[in-house]
Amino acid sequence: MSLPQHSGSSASVASGSSFYAAMRILPPAQRQAMHAVYAFCRAVDDIADDEGPTEGRLARLDRWRGDIERLYAGGGETDLTEGLQPLIAAFGFAKADFLAVVDGMEMDVTGVTRAPDWAMLDLYCDRVASAVGRLCVRIFGLADKDGLPLSHHLGRALQMTNILRDLDEDAAMGRLYLPREALAEAGIASQDPFEVLSHPALNDACRVLAARARSHFDAAEAVMARCGRGSVRSPRLMAAVYRAMLDRLISRGWRPPRHKLRHSVPTVIWAVFRHGLL
């Protein structure tokens, strides 16, 4: 799973968000750990979205890498990593997953994800979303045989949905995550964000990515179906709300003018009761 952020993304969580609801149904210790993971993700995401010089943002991300390395090497917490040490001990978080999230933010800073190929997009989704999922499934107590494939598929599904939701917001930052193969298949030669978003064949390119997202949702749901109900309550809620968002996007289409779709409170409540999460 990924945490709620725009497709590229303060540690506070909007009370109406699906992530807030997903955390509220967790026991207190798990909820605290999820807040810590969320705070980490928002901190590095904010660096990626900063409008400052590229070199300065890369240096700040490098500081995060150094402090994470220090933490795992036994050097203790810093102001950036305060509060993470006991959670690492309690839940067995892997250092590689924290570092992967930082690497994903660096991809945004350097701009390598503008109209990426499928392989680059998959790597990006793994770093900014599935790596977060690998941290989260530790909190949920899932074994690797279920937790790793769930993280892989649900993280990608959520992130691709974010991409399809946030086209205009990302374009304003010079970003375009639609894969170049999907653009070419739709007959779109440009990789300029605004030219792509005004192209009459944009719908065709977006539907290619939407189909990929749906396949990841299907695979994630198959994993959750074989897991103990209590261990996947939060990811089930996230999957239900985000899949409803994807369905709304597909139904609406991507032709301009595109109004921003948001997770509505009724949708979140419907998902909670539909899946018996309370």
N, C-alpha and C positions, 0 to 999 in steps of 0.2 A: 504494500500500500504506500501511497505518498501522503504527505501532509498538505493541507489546503494552502495553495499558493498559486500565483498566476503561472502560466506555463513556463515562464523563464525561471516569479518567485516564481514592540512588535511581537514579541513573544506572547502577547495576549491573544485570546481566541474569541472570535465573535460569537456571542451567545446564541445566534440563530444558525450557526454553521453546522454542517454535518459532522465535522471533526469534533466540535464541542459536544454534540450529542453522543458521539462514539466514545468520548472520554468519560462522560457522565455516567455511563452504564458500567464502568470498570470499578473494581474495588479500589480503595484509597491508595495503596502502595503502587498499584499498576498505573493509576491515574497520575500520581506524582511523577513516575518515570516517563509517562507519555508527555507530560508538560515539559520535562527537561529535554527530551528529544525534539519536541516542537520548538523550544526556545533556541536550541542549537541550530536547527534548520532555518529558522527565521533570521538568526544573526548572520549566517553566511549568505543567505539569499539577499538580505539587505545590502551586503557588500557588492554582490553582483549587479544589483539594480541601482547602485549609487551612480550619480552623474559625474563623479570626479575622474581624474586622470586614470588611464588604464594601469599605469605602473603602480600607482598608489593602491589601487584595489587588489592587484596581484600580490603586493607586499602584505596587505592585511590578510589575504587568504593564506599566504605562506606562514604568517604568524599563527594562524589557527592550526595549520599542519604541525608546526613546531611544538605548540602547546599540547596537542593531542599525542604526539610522539613522546614528549616529556612525561605526560601522565601515565602512559603505558609502560614507560621505562622505569617507573617508580620515583620520578622526580617531583611528584606532588602536583596539586592543582595550582592554576594561575587565576587571574581575574576572569579570563575567558572560559576556563573549564571548571569553575567553582561549582561544586555540588555533583559533578559527574562521577567522581571516584567511587563513592559508595554504591551508586547505581550500576557501575561496571562490574563491581564485585557481586552484587545481588543478582544481576540478570545475565552476566556473561556477554556483554556487548563486544563485538569484534572491532578492533582498531581499524581494520580495512574498510568497514562500512562508514565510519565517520570520515575517513580520508576520501572515500569515493564521493561522498556528498560535496566535499570541498572541491574535488576535481571537477564535478559537474558544474559547480558555480564558476569555475575557471573557464569552462567551455563557453559559458555565456559572456564572460568578460572579454575573451579573445575573439569571439564572433565566429567560431568554427561551425556553429550550428545553423548558419543561415542556409536554408534550402539544403540540408544535409542529405547524404544518401541514406538508404535504409539502415546500413550497418552503423553509421555514425549516430543516427537517431536512436537506434536501439541501445547503443552505449550510453548516450545521454540519458535516456529513460532509466536505464539501470542505475546510473549514478545518482540522479536527483530524486528518483522515486522508489525503485526496487531496493536500493541500499537502505533507504529509510524503512521500507517494509521489513528488511532483515533485522533491523533494530527492534521494530515493533513486535514481530512474532516472538522474539525473546521475552518481551514483556508479557505476551499472551500465554507463554509457556508451551508453545508448539514445538514439537520435535522437528529436526531438520528435514526429515522425509516429507513432511507436509508444509512446514514453514518456508522452506526455500522455494518450492514451486509456487506457493501462494504469493510470496513476495515478488517473484519473477513476473507472474501474470497479472496480479492485481495492481502492482506498481505501474506496469506499462499501460494497463487499461485506464487507470486514473489519470496518468500523465497525458496520454493521447487525448483524453476527453478535455483536459485543461487546455491543450493546444488548440483544439477545435473550438473551444469556448472563447479563447482570448486572442483571436487573430488580430483584432484592431489594437488592443492594448500592447501586444508584442510588437506590432509594426511601428507603433509610436516610438519604441525603443530601438528600432532598426533590426528587429528580429523576425525571422520567418522559419518556422519549424516544419512546415510541410515538406516531405521528402522530394528530392529532385526527380526521382523516378515517377512519383505520382503526378508531379507537375507536367513532366514530359508526356506521360500517358494521356493526360487531359489536353495536350496541345499547347501548353503554356511554356514559352521559351525563356521568359524573364525570371530572374531571381530577386528582383527588387520587390520588397514587401508591398509597397503601395500599388505597383503595377500588377502584381499577382492578385491582390485583394479586389482590384477593380476589373479583373479579367472575366469575361462572360462564362468561361469554363471552370471557374473556381469551384463550383459545386461538385464537379466531377472529381477534381483532385481531393477535395475534402472527404468525399464518400469512400475513396480508397483507404484513407487513414481511419475513417469510422469503421469500416469493415474489419480492419486489423484490430482496433480497440474492442469490437464486439467479440472477436475470437478469443482475446485475452480474458474478457469478462467470463465467457463460457468456460474456459479452462480453470479460472480461479474458482468459479462456482462448483466445478467438479471436485476440486481439492477440498473446499469447505464442506461438501456433502459427506465426506468420509471422516471429518474431524468431529471431536466431541463438541456438542452445541455450545457449552460455556466458553470454550477456548477461541471461538470465532465470532462472538457476538458483535464486537466492534468492527472487524473487517466486513461482516455481512451487512451491517448498516451502511458503511462507506460504499460498498459495492452497489447496494440497492439504490442509494441516492444518486450516485454518479452515473449508474446505468440509465436511470430515469432522465438525467440531464442529457446524456448522449442521445437517447431516443427523441427528446425534445429538439435537440439540435438538428438531427436528421430530418425530422418532420418539418421544421422551420426552413432549413436550408441555409446557405451562406451568402446568398446574393445581397448586395446592399439595398437599403440601409439595414445594418445588423444591430439590433438592440441587444444589450448585454443580458444574458440569462444568468440567473442566480439560483442557488438552492433555496427553495421556499420552506418556511417553517412547516406548512401542512405536508409537504413532501417528506420531510424528515420524520414527522410524527407518523405518517402513513407507513413508512419503512419500519419504524420501531414496532408498531403493532402488527404489521403484516408478518414480520419474522419472529414475533413473540419474544422481543428482546428485553422486555421489562417483566 
